[in-house]
């Protein structure tokens, strides 16, 4: 069971100088939790929804109009924080011909939710935890007796 059968492609990506607000918008629009970061056609890092949430100012840091007690101003504006400021630069990758079980072991061991798939130095896909689950469900269904298949 090779990764290329289960990975998502094309991949939604961001650039290092994109804002975290832009990254968050892409993640919400496509309902994804990880975005590879591409610079010069090469994988430069990865940013996750957790990275973005951690970089966003708290709702408790934003001023409330008409509040009796003023709240402090946020220390950073999501429109001024860039992806490269919060991304993980050294990304674990696999190739499209590697196996899904190998990817599952890597994801579990390293506690990551997705692995960018790279071939000849270029990003060709991404394998998320949900893709691994889909692969294993398909494998289990094909191994089940015909009377028990759903």
Secondary structure, 3 states (H helix, E strand, C coil): CEHHHCCECCCCEECCCCEHHHHHHHHHHHCCCEEEEEECCEEEEEEEHHHHHHHCCCHHHCCCCCCCCCCCCCCCCCCCCEHHHHCECCCCEECCCCEHHHHHHHHHHHCCCEEEEEECCEEEEEEEHHHHHHHHHHHHHHHCCHHHCC
